[in-house]
Amino acid sequence: MIKTRIAVAARKGGVGKTSIASGIASILITQNKKVLVIDLDPQSNAAYALGVDPTAPGTAELLLGQNPIPLTAIPGLDVLPGGPNLTSQQIQSLHPEDLADAIATLNYDAVILDCPPGNESLERLGVVAANVALVIT
């Protein structure tokens, strides 16, 4: 069971959500935690920032019940890229608990959820899946 699930959210872009999410992940791995960053942004900003392939299967596939293989940015830090498939009607209409259910069985000490700006349904998935929400203003 994942002990720490942190959503980083804001309603507008360019306020530092991805930088903060990446920074939190970096701090946690220095404490020997196994961390997964889930990129909920259709633009895949977290994947770009952490240096992994933003076009690889990731968060959308997880939400659709598939088992994407997280990409390793550095030892201890894995990433599920976002991408344009997150804007599909099927994903936009998911129940708010679906992401929480999808990550419940993953084997990580912490999951950082990098929420997108301006997309209420994806942001809701991230915040509901978290046990801590950081709202950037």
MDAnalysis code that builds the backbone (N, CA, C; Angstrom):
import MDAnalysis as mda
import numpy as np

u = mda.Universe.empty(411, n_residues=137, atom_resindex=np.repeat(np.arange(137), 3), trajectory=True)
u.add_TopologyAttr("name", ["N", "CA", "C"] * 137)
u.add_TopologyAttr("resid", np.arange(1, 138))
u.add_TopologyAttr("resname", ["MET", "ILE", "LYS", "THR", "ARG", "ILE", "ALA", "VAL", "ALA", "ALA", "ARG", "LYS", "GLY", "GLY", "VAL", "GLY", "LYS", "THR", "SER", "ILE", "ALA", "SER", "GLY", "ILE", "ALA", "SER", "ILE", "LEU", "ILE", "THR", "GLN", "ASN", "LYS", "LYS", "VAL", "LEU", "VAL", "ILE", "ASP", "LEU", "ASP", "PRO", "GLN", "SER", "ASN", "ALA", "ALA", "TYR", "ALA", "LEU", "GLY", "VAL", "ASP", "PRO", "THR", "ALA", "PRO", "GLY", "THR", "ALA", "GLU", "LEU", "LEU", "LEU", "GLY", "GLN", "ASN", "PRO", "ILE", "PRO", "LEU", "THR", "ALA", "ILE", "PRO", "GLY", "LEU", "ASP", "VAL", "LEU", "PRO", "GLY", "GLY", "PRO", "ASN", "LEU", "THR", "SER", "GLN", "GLN", "ILE", "GLN", "SER", "LEU", "HIS", "PRO", "GLU", "ASP", "LEU", "ALA", "ASP", "ALA", "ILE", "ALA", "THR", "LEU", "ASN", "TYR", "ASP", "ALA", "VAL", "ILE", "LEU", "ASP", "CYS", "PRO", "PRO", "GLY", "ASN", "GLU", "SER", "LEU", "GLU", "ARG", "LEU", "GLY", "VAL", "VAL", "ALA", "ALA", "ASN", "VAL", "ALA", "LEU", "VAL", "ILE", "THR"])
u.atoms.positions = np.array([
    [0.839, -1.180, 0.000],
    [0.000, 0.000, 0.000],
    [0.886, 1.247, 0.000],
    [0.514, 2.201, -0.801],
    [1.272, 3.443, -0.906],
    [0.904, 4.330, 0.281],
    [1.908, 4.745, 1.030],
    [1.651, 5.538, 2.225],
    [1.425, 7.009, 1.913],
    [2.202, 7.545, 1.012],
    [2.149, 8.972, 0.714],
    [1.677, 9.179, -0.718],
    [0.603, 9.944, -0.868],
    [0.066, 10.284, -2.183],
    [-0.171, 11.793, -2.188],
    [0.663, 12.515, -2.919],
    [0.617, 13.977, -2.907],
    [0.187, 14.486, -4.276],
    [-0.919, 15.242, -4.303],
    [-1.354, 15.906, -5.533],
    [-0.854, 17.344, -5.501],
    [-0.285, 17.786, -6.613],
    [0.142, 19.175, -6.762],
    [-0.758, 19.776, -7.834],
    [-1.557, 20.779, -7.437],
    [-2.594, 21.292, -8.329],
    [-2.653, 22.816, -8.310],
    [-3.159, 23.375, -9.401],
    [-3.470, 24.800, -9.523],
    [-4.377, 24.950, -10.734],
    [-5.223, 25.934, -10.715],
    [-6.161, 26.128, -11.821],
    [-5.517, 26.741, -13.060],
    [-4.371, 27.385, -12.908],
    [-3.745, 27.978, -14.086],
    [-2.350, 27.412, -14.290],
    [-1.865, 27.568, -15.491],
    [-0.544, 27.058, -15.831],
    [0.552, 28.050, -15.484],
    [1.789, 27.559, -15.497],
    [2.936, 28.427, -15.310],
    [3.187, 28.885, -13.884],
    [2.587, 28.189, -12.902],
    [2.769, 28.609, -11.511],
    [3.745, 27.717, -10.751],
    [4.311, 26.717, -11.415],
    [5.343, 25.898, -10.798],
    [4.910, 24.534, -10.295],
    [3.738, 24.062, -10.711],
    [3.255, 22.748, -10.250],
    [4.250, 21.637, -10.545],
    [4.692, 21.558, -11.777],
    [5.595, 20.477, -12.170],
    [6.943, 20.608, -11.471],
    [7.441, 21.817, -11.321],
    [8.708, 22.019, -10.602],
    [8.586, 21.581, -9.151],
    [7.469, 21.906, -8.524],
    [7.257, 21.509, -7.130],
    [7.100, 20.000, -7.025],
    [6.310, 19.412, -7.920],
    [6.124, 17.951, -7.905],
    [7.461, 17.239, -8.088],
    [8.269, 17.714, -9.030],
    [9.584, 17.110, -9.274],
    [10.507, 17.293, -8.077],
    [10.445, 18.456, -7.458],
    [11.269, 18.719, -6.281],
    [10.905, 17.827, -5.106],
    [9.613, 17.634, -4.885],
    [9.168, 16.739, -3.806],
    [9.662, 15.322, -4.074],
    [9.517, 14.879, -5.313],
    [9.985, 13.531, -5.674],
    [11.484, 13.402, -5.421],
    [12.244, 14.421, -5.790],
    [13.698, 14.393, -5.588],
    [14.062, 14.315, -4.112],
    [13.355, 15.063, -3.285],
    [13.614, 15.018, -1.842],
    [13.316, 13.628, -1.296],
    [12.205, 13.048, -1.720],
    [11.823, 11.728, -1.207],
    [12.833, 10.644, -1.585],
    [13.391, 10.713, -2.796],
    [14.353, 9.664, -3.159],
    [15.655, 9.800, -2.383],
    [15.983, 11.016, -1.923],
    [17.176, 11.158, -1.078],
    [16.961, 10.516, 0.291],
    [15.712, 10.242, 0.623],
    [15.373, 9.556, 1.878],
    [15.131, 8.067, 1.638],
    [15.680, 7.579, 0.525],
    [15.572, 6.166, 0.144],
    [14.135, 5.691, -0.036],
    [13.276, 6.571, -0.522],
    [11.898, 6.206, -0.838],
    [11.815, 5.840, -2.316],
    [10.973, 4.871, -2.630],
    [10.690, 4.514, -4.012],
    [9.486, 5.354, -4.438],
    [9.681, 6.212, -5.457],
    [8.704, 7.241, -5.803],
    [8.223, 7.072, -7.242],
    [6.924, 7.280, -7.428],
    [6.319, 7.314, -8.759],
    [5.690, 8.678, -8.967],
    [6.044, 9.339, -10.066],
    [5.378, 10.577, -10.469],
    [4.360, 10.211, -11.540],
    [3.108, 10.552, -11.280],
    [2.040, 10.332, -12.252],
    [1.730, 11.675, -12.889],
    [2.024, 11.771, -14.177],
    [1.822, 12.989, -14.952],
    [0.381, 12.982, -15.460],
    [-0.456, 13.861, -14.926],
    [-1.853, 13.956, -15.353],
    [-2.058, 15.041, -16.398],
    [-0.979, 15.606, -16.894],
    [-1.057, 16.700, -17.857],
    [-0.993, 16.171, -19.287],
    [-1.980, 16.515, -20.126],
    [-1.931, 16.099, -21.532],
    [-0.675, 16.589, -22.263],
    [-0.028, 17.637, -21.741],
    [1.205, 18.137, -22.358],
    [2.447, 17.397, -21.858],
    [2.292, 16.479, -20.931],
    [3.391, 15.646, -20.408],
    [4.533, 16.447, -19.797],
    [4.209, 17.534, -19.118],
    [5.268, 18.384, -18.579],
    [6.172, 17.673, -17.579],
    [5.612, 16.836, -16.720],
    [6.454, 16.134, -15.736],
    [7.410, 15.171, -16.438],
    [6.917, 14.482, -17.456],
    [7.782, 13.561, -18.196],
    [8.946, 14.320, -18.833],
    [8.650, 15.462, -19.458],
    [9.720, 16.283, -20.037],
    [10.698, 16.733, -18.951],
    [10.164, 17.249, -17.844],
    [11.012, 17.789, -16.779],
    [11.914, 16.727, -16.168],
    [11.423, 15.495, -16.102],
    [12.192, 14.420, -15.476],
    [12.999, 13.601, -16.478],
    [12.955, 14.004, -17.749],
    [13.833, 13.415, -18.748],
    [13.443, 12.042, -19.260],
    [12.147, 11.722, -19.241],
    [11.697, 10.443, -19.799],
    [10.862, 10.701, -21.044],
    [10.623, 9.666, -21.813],
    [9.892, 9.769, -23.072],
    [8.440, 10.174, -22.814],
    [8.053, 11.399, -23.192],
    [6.692, 11.857, -22.931],
    [5.634, 11.170, -23.793],
    [6.072, 10.430, -24.809],
    [5.113, 9.757, -25.697],
    [4.902, 8.294, -25.331],
    [5.611, 7.808, -24.331],
    [5.480, 6.401, -23.921],
    [4.124, 6.177, -23.254],
    [3.630, 4.939, -23.286],
    [2.388, 4.633, -22.561],
    [2.551, 4.997, -21.084],
    [1.490, 5.536, -20.508],
    [1.607, 5.975, -19.121],
    [0.281, 6.104, -18.419],
    [-0.019, 7.316, -17.988],
    [-1.179, 7.563, -17.135],
    [-2.490, 7.196, -17.810],
    [-2.663, 7.543, -19.070],
    [-3.919, 7.208, -19.762],
    [-4.137, 5.703, -19.776],
    [-3.095, 4.971, -20.060],
    [-3.206, 3.512, -20.112],
    [-3.517, 2.936, -18.725],
    [-2.912, 3.494, -17.688],
    [-3.219, 3.067, -16.323],
    [-4.705, 3.272, -16.026],
    [-5.226, 4.430, -16.400],
    [-6.635, 4.737, -16.152],
    [-7.581, 3.854, -16.951],
    [-7.100, 3.318, -18.061],
    [-7.929, 2.445, -18.899],
    [-7.775, 0.977, -18.523],
    [-7.112, 0.706, -17.400],
    [-7.013, -0.658, -16.897],
    [-5.877, -1.473, -17.466],
    [-5.000, -0.828, -18.227],
    [-3.832, -1.521, -18.752],
    [-2.722, -1.443, -17.702],
    [-1.617, -2.065, -17.961],
    [-0.496, -2.055, -17.020],
    [0.748, -1.453, -17.662],
    [0.764, -0.122, -17.832],
    [1.953, 0.480, -18.442],
    [3.163, 0.309, -17.527],
    [4.315, 0.197, -18.135],
    [5.557, 0.060, -17.370],
    [6.094, 1.465, -17.091],
    [6.184, 1.850, -15.817],
    [6.725, 3.173, -15.507],
    [8.158, 3.308, -16.027],
    [8.492, 4.507, -16.452],
    [9.830, 4.796, -16.958],
    [10.704, 5.269, -15.799],
    [11.921, 4.794, -15.745],
    [12.832, 5.181, -14.669],
    [13.604, 6.426, -15.083],
    [13.410, 7.511, -14.327],
    [14.146, 8.747, -14.574],
    [15.545, 8.626, -13.980],
    [15.610, 8.227, -12.736],
    [16.849, 7.910, -12.027],
    [16.496, 6.803, -11.040],
    [17.471, 6.079, -10.532],
    [17.129, 5.003, -9.596],
    [16.273, 5.516, -8.429],
    [15.158, 4.851, -8.215],
    [14.233, 5.229, -7.153],
    [13.120, 6.147, -7.588],
    [13.204, 6.678, -8.816],
    [12.203, 7.627, -9.308],
    [11.661, 7.169, -10.655],
    [10.417, 6.741, -10.660],
    [9.740, 6.312, -11.880],
    [8.679, 7.332, -12.272],
    [8.325, 7.312, -13.562],
    [7.363, 8.271, -14.101],
    [6.381, 7.554, -15.014],
    [5.102, 7.903, -14.879],
    [4.095, 7.534, -15.876],
    [3.768, 8.812, -16.635],
    [4.172, 8.904, -17.918],
    [3.934, 10.120, -18.685],
    [2.451, 10.415, -18.874],
    [2.148, 11.686, -19.036],
    [0.799, 12.105, -19.401],
    [0.629, 11.903, -20.894],
    [0.017, 12.849, -21.560],
    [-0.120, 12.778, -23.003],
    [-1.524, 13.088, -23.468],
    [-1.669, 13.297, -24.767],
    [-2.960, 13.724, -25.317],
    [-4.091, 12.723, -25.117],
    [-3.779, 11.449, -24.896],
    [-4.851, 10.473, -24.664],
    [-5.626, 10.770, -23.384],
    [-5.063, 11.574, -22.502],
    [-5.770, 11.940, -21.272],
    [-6.999, 12.802, -21.547],
    [-7.086, 13.364, -22.737],
    [-8.242, 14.203, -23.062],
    [-9.378, 13.419, -23.708],
    [-9.232, 12.113, -23.845],
    [-10.294, 11.315, -24.467],
    [-11.552, 11.347, -23.607],
    [-12.692, 11.221, -24.255],
    [-13.974, 11.228, -23.546],
    [-14.030, 10.114, -22.504],
    [-13.455, 8.968, -22.836],
    [-13.476, 7.835, -21.916],
    [-12.772, 8.183, -20.599],
    [-11.657, 8.857, -20.684],
    [-10.925, 9.231, -19.473],
    [-11.586, 10.418, -18.779],
    [-12.043, 11.385, -19.550],
    [-12.687, 12.560, -18.960],
    [-13.953, 12.202, -18.184],
    [-14.561, 11.072, -18.506],
    [-15.812, 10.689, -17.841],
    [-15.610, 9.636, -16.745],
    [-14.365, 9.370, -16.358],
    [-14.101, 8.397, -15.297],
    [-14.662, 8.871, -13.958],
    [-14.961, 7.922, -13.098],
    [-15.404, 8.217, -11.737],
    [-14.220, 8.794, -10.966],
    [-14.442, 9.758, -10.077],
    [-13.331, 10.375, -9.347],
    [-12.439, 9.399, -8.573],
    [-12.952, 8.239, -8.203],
    [-12.163, 7.265, -7.439],
    [-11.300, 6.356, -8.318],
    [-11.463, 6.420, -9.636],
    [-10.812, 5.444, -10.514],
    [-9.287, 5.482, -10.458],
    [-8.694, 6.659, -10.365],
    [-7.229, 6.719, -10.274],
    [-6.758, 6.162, -8.934],
    [-7.463, 6.496, -7.868],
    [-7.109, 5.950, -6.549],
    [-7.135, 4.428, -6.583],
    [-8.153, 3.869, -7.219],
    [-8.247, 2.411, -7.333],
    [-7.096, 1.846, -8.159],
    [-6.732, 2.543, -9.242],
    [-5.682, 2.055, -10.143],
    [-4.309, 2.041, -9.478],
    [-4.047, 2.995, -8.597],
    [-2.718, 3.053, -7.975],
    [-2.649, 2.291, -6.650],
    [-3.775, 1.823, -6.157],
    [-3.815, 1.193, -4.829],
    [-2.881, -0.005, -4.701],
    [-2.670, -0.717, -5.772],
    [-1.857, -1.935, -5.694],
    [-0.410, -1.729, -6.138],
    [-0.048, -0.507, -6.518],
    [1.318, -0.248, -6.969],
    [2.285, -0.318, -5.791],
    [3.516, -0.688, -6.084],
    [4.512, -0.903, -5.036],
    [5.483, 0.284, -4.951],
    [5.004, 1.369, -4.349],
    [5.823, 2.564, -4.163],
    [5.636, 3.081, -2.745],
    [6.652, 3.762, -2.244],
    [6.521, 4.424, -0.948],
    [5.711, 5.705, -1.076],
    [5.836, 6.357, -2.235],
    [5.140, 7.625, -2.448],
    [4.762, 7.768, -3.916],
    [3.615, 8.401, -4.128],
    [3.176, 8.759, -5.475],
    [2.932, 10.261, -5.480],
    [3.524, 10.927, -6.457],
    [3.327, 12.358, -6.645],
    [2.465, 12.521, -7.889],
    [1.334, 13.205, -7.742],
    [0.381, 13.390, -8.834],
    [0.502, 14.822, -9.340],
    [1.051, 14.989, -10.537],
    [1.233, 16.309, -11.137],
    [-0.022, 16.628, -11.941],
    [-0.916, 17.429, -11.352],
    [-2.212, 17.725, -11.966],
    [-2.075, 18.797, -13.047],
    [-2.948, 18.750, -14.057],
    [-2.883, 19.731, -15.135],
    [-3.660, 20.994, -14.776],
    [-3.332, 22.106, -15.440],
    [-4.151, 23.303, -15.257],
    [-5.394, 23.229, -16.141],
    [-6.476, 23.785, -15.658],
    [-7.650, 23.976, -16.501],
    [-8.409, 22.738, -16.923],
    [-8.183, 21.604, -16.303],
    [-8.931, 20.394, -16.656],
    [-9.486, 19.801, -15.361],
    [-10.727, 20.176, -15.067],
    [-11.323, 19.779, -13.790],
    [-11.375, 18.280, -13.571],
    [-11.713, 17.521, -14.605],
    [-11.867, 16.074, -14.405],
    [-10.527, 15.408, -14.089],
    [-9.448, 15.797, -14.762],
    [-8.134, 15.220, -14.465],
    [-7.620, 15.694, -13.109],
    [-7.851, 16.954, -12.802],
    [-7.444, 17.473, -11.496],
    [-8.187, 16.735, -10.381],
    [-9.471, 16.504, -10.571],
    [-10.272, 15.787, -9.572],
    [-9.738, 14.377, -9.351],
    [-9.378, 13.687, -10.436],
    [-8.803, 12.344, -10.298],
    [-7.565, 12.378, -9.402],
    [-6.695, 13.357, -9.633],
    [-5.467, 13.466, -8.850],
    [-5.715, 13.806, -7.399],
    [-6.588, 14.766, -7.151],
    [-6.847, 15.200, -5.776],
    [-7.552, 14.107, -4.978],
    [-8.495, 13.410, -5.593],
    [-9.200, 12.329, -4.893],
    [-8.251, 11.171, -4.582],
    [-7.286, 10.924, -5.458],
    [-6.333, 9.826, -5.238],
    [-5.307, 10.154, -4.155],
    [-5.171, 11.422, -3.811],
    [-4.136, 11.862, -2.871],
    [-4.611, 11.817, -1.420],
    [-3.640, 11.720, -0.517],
    [-3.965, 11.950, 0.892],
    [-3.424, 13.306, 1.357],
    [-2.718, 14.000, 0.463],
    [-2.272, 15.373, 0.686],
    [-2.412, 16.111, -0.638],
    [-2.996, 17.310, -0.595],
    [-3.095, 18.129, -1.805],
    [-2.386, 19.456, -1.559],
    [-1.452, 19.783, -2.439],
    [-0.793, 21.082, -2.410],
    [-1.415, 21.914, -3.512],
    [-2.080, 22.987, -3.142],
    [-2.717, 23.853, -4.122],
    [-1.848, 25.091, -4.262],
    [-1.321, 25.278, -5.456],
    [-0.409, 26.387, -5.732],
    [-1.238, 27.588, -6.161],
    [-0.988, 28.734, -5.534],
    [-1.756, 29.941, -5.883],
    [-0.852, 31.012, -6.426],
])
